[in-house]
Structures are given as structure tokens and as C-alpha cells.
């Protein structure tokens, strides 16, 4: 059994991003609650899919996966 999660709010501080309290609730705290429940249910594997916001602002909107991480969000 595995659990998959894709945090759902875009990074705050970016165009189209959400306010920090919403970002915290939807991404950080929700992931924390899910991890705690997976532990309680003895789920052996949690797969977390990240987003492109780890790369920060990208000039033309395209970046390679091996680009350096320059997040602008918390």
C-alpha cells in the first residue's frame, strides 16, 4: 500500500500564489496530518510530488529538472 500526495496551493509571493496562512494550511499542515495518519495506519510508503516552485522565478517559464533550486516561498 502507498499514499500519494500533490500539495495543492501555489507558492505565496508568486503571481497567482496564495496568502501564507492558506499556503501553510493546504501544503505544510495538510502534509503533516497525512504523514501522521499514514503512520497510524502503518502505510509503508508516502510519495510526495513536489512542484516547480522550488526553482523560483524562471525567465521564460521553462526550466530543467536539474536547474538550481531558488525558491521564493517560505
C-alpha atoms as one frame of an Amber mdcrd trajectory, in Angstrom:
protein
   0.000   0.000   0.000   1.194   3.507  -0.799  -0.138   7.018  -0.358   0.418
   9.750  -2.951   0.166  13.487  -2.291   0.419  16.536  -4.513   0.238  19.664
  -2.329  -2.336  21.940  -3.866  -1.618  25.638  -3.362   0.896  27.606  -5.400
   3.717  29.239  -3.506   2.979  32.524  -1.815   4.873  35.513  -3.151   4.376
  34.410  -6.757   1.832  35.731  -9.245  -1.288  33.674  -8.649   0.079  32.443
  -5.315  -1.993  32.299  -2.160  -1.602  34.106   1.155   0.845  32.440   3.539
  -1.807  31.136   6.009  -3.586  29.332   3.144  -0.295  28.015   1.763   0.652
  26.749   5.233  -2.720  25.080   5.816  -3.068  23.492   2.368   0.502  22.339
   1.847   2.530  22.114   5.046  -0.071  21.278   7.697  -2.113  19.025   5.408
   1.029  17.068   4.549   1.909  16.812   8.228  -1.580  15.465   9.050  -1.399
  12.996   6.177   2.014  11.738   7.315   0.716  11.262  10.860  -2.296   9.306
   9.581  -0.080   7.162   7.335   1.998   6.348  10.408  -1.119   5.427  12.421
  -2.382   3.234   9.571   1.055   1.627   9.053   1.267   2.802   5.439   4.821
   1.853   4.448   5.310   4.372   1.646   4.386   8.017   1.114   5.139   9.509
  -2.293   5.325  13.306  -2.278   5.260  15.100  -5.612   6.883  18.497  -5.492
   6.230  21.414  -7.763   8.219  23.694  -9.982   8.082  26.453  -7.362  11.317
  25.055  -5.886  13.059  26.642  -8.877  11.832  30.184  -8.132  11.252  32.701
 -10.880  12.232  31.444 -14.310  12.646  33.994 -17.091  10.827  32.236 -19.933
   8.705  29.976 -17.719  10.654  26.849 -18.651  13.355  25.171 -16.611  15.179
  21.882 -16.476  14.754  19.496 -13.583  18.462  19.804 -12.806  18.252  23.605
 -12.511  19.390  25.004  -9.153  16.670  25.423  -6.526  15.923  29.083  -5.789
  12.539  29.092  -4.038  10.969  32.435  -3.238   8.357  30.957  -0.923   8.850
  30.005   2.706
